Amino acid sequence: MNSELKKMLRDMNKGNFIKKDFFFDKLSLESGLNNDTEAFLEATSHALSCDTFFAHSSDDIELIKKIIEYFYILGAKPYIDKDDMELPEKTDIDTAKKLKSNIDACKRFVLVVTDNSINSKWVSWELGLAGMLKTYENVAILPIESVNVSERFIGNEYFGIYKQIREKNGKLVVYNPENEKTTSIEEWL
């Protein structure tokens, strides 16, 4: 096992993954958006009006709704593909072209790392595109804790080169693995 992977596994054991409940708990305390989630999601489906592309697995949609609501409260204009009427109904080459265009149009890119997204070919492809289209400063991964956390990065070690969104003292911060410094999520947005 290489030293970077060992460091990532050590970091995981320090609790650097965000618990799923973080977003549900925060929103129940802070958000007035909970009653109108579908209207909110519709507003997130137009990349030209959004500034942060959220790559995720469609199997995690309930969690994703909470995450993007939380980021919206912090000042982001999130994009998810779930309700994007400009995407083809059936996944094809036009889907790939449109997603590439949407990633390019958004200033920032966040990969929500879950067991489901780790296994998604689309999510890995989207991260690769973001790595090419965005500056290092504007790409981050948001690792969500799961039962398989100890094996999460095996085979996906490249995640370790990106900034990571972490929870610190009840707030989100962006951790830079290059210099080990953190920035508040509000400042990063």
N, C-alpha and C positions, 0 to 999 in steps of 0.2 A: 504494500500500500504506500503510495507516494506521500510526501510530507504535506502537500496542500490538502489532500483528502483527509489525512489525519487531523489537520487543523480544523477543517470543516466539521468533522465528526466531534471534535472536542467542543467547538462552538455550539453545536446542536445540544450537547449535554449541558451547556451553560444556560439553556433556555432561550436561545436566540430566535426560536420560531414563535410566531404569534399564535395564540390559541384562537380557535374559531369563535369562541364566545366573546372575545374582545370587541368585535364589531357589533354583535347583537346587544351586548351590555351597554356599550357607549351610545348606541342609537336610541335605546330605550330611555336613557337619561337626557340626551342632548338634542334629539331630532324631532322636528315637527313634520318630517317627510314621511314617516311610517304610514300614514293614512292614505298617501297618494303615490305609492311606489310605482305603479304602472305608468302613470303620467310622467313621473320622473324618468323612468327607463326610456320612454319614447323620446325624451329630450336628449338622451345619451346616444341615440342611434344615428346621428348625423356628424360625420367626422369633421366637416368644415367648421362646425360650431364648437368642436371639442378640442381640448389641448392635451389630453392624456389618454393614450390607447391602453386598454387593459386586456392582455392576452390571458385566456383562461379556458378551462374545459366547460363545455355546455352542461356536463353532468353536475357542476358545482353552482348552478345558476342562483339558488337561494342565498348562498354565501356571497356570490359576486354582487347580487343586488345590495346587500348590506355594505360590502366594501366600497362600492361606488357611491352609495349614499353618504358614507362617512367622508370619502374624499371630496365629494361635492360640498359638504359642510365646511371643509377646510379651504375651499376656494378653487378646487380643480373643476374642470369641465370634462368629465369622463366620457369615453367612447367604449361601447361594447357592441359586438356585432349582432347580438340576439334579435334586436328589433330593427335592424338596418334594412329598410325597404329597397335600397339600391343594390343589395346583394342578391344574386340569383337564388331562386327557391331551392334548386338542386345544386350541390357543390360541384363546380367545374373550373376550368381555367379562368373564366371571368371572375369567379370568386377570388382566386389567387391574385389576379390583377387588381381588383378593387381593394382587397385587404392590404396589399402592398402600397397602394395609393393612400389609403387611410392611415397606415403607420407613418408614412412620409408626411402627411398633413398635420399630424399631431406632434406637438413639441416634445412630449415625454412619452415613455413606454414603460409600463409596469407588467411584469409577468407574475401572475398569482400562481405560486407553486403549491400544488396539492398532489395527492396520489393520482388523481384523475388527469391533471394537466401534465404530469411527468410522462404519462403513457400516450399523450396526444401527439401525433405527427404534425398537426397544424401548429400547435403551440411552439414546438421546437423550431419549426420553419419561421414563425413570426419573430421569435427571439433572434434568430440568425439575421433576418432582414433588419430588425431594429439595430443590431450590432453594426450593420453596414451603413444604415441611413441616419443614425443618430450619433451625437457625440457621447462619449463615455459618461459625461455629467448627466445625461437625460435618460439613461436606461437603469432600471432597478428591478430586483426581484423581491417579491413579497412572499416569503415562505410561511405557509400555514402548517401548524403542528398537526400530526396525525399519528395513528398507531404504528405506522411503518417508518417513523422519523429516523431511526438509526441507519436505514438503508436508502434514504431519500436521494442522496447525491451520487451513489455508486452508478457509474455509467453516464452521469451528467455532471462531471467535475467542472465543466466549463461554466456552470452557474457561478462558481467561485470568483470569476473575474469581474462580475458585475456588482454594483452597489446593492445593498440589501436594506429593505425596510424592516425595522425591528421595533419592538415595544420597549420603552424605557420609562420607568416611573409613571405608567399609565398614559403615556403619550407615544406617538409614532415618531421615529427618527430614521434618517437615512445614514447607514453605516458605509464608509468607504474602506474596503479591504486593503487598498494600496497604502493608505496612511493611518488606518485604524481610527479615523476621526468620525464624529457624527454631526449631522446637521438636522435641525428640526424639519419635519415634513412640510410645514407651512413655508419655510424658507426655500426648500427644494422646489415646491410647486411654483 
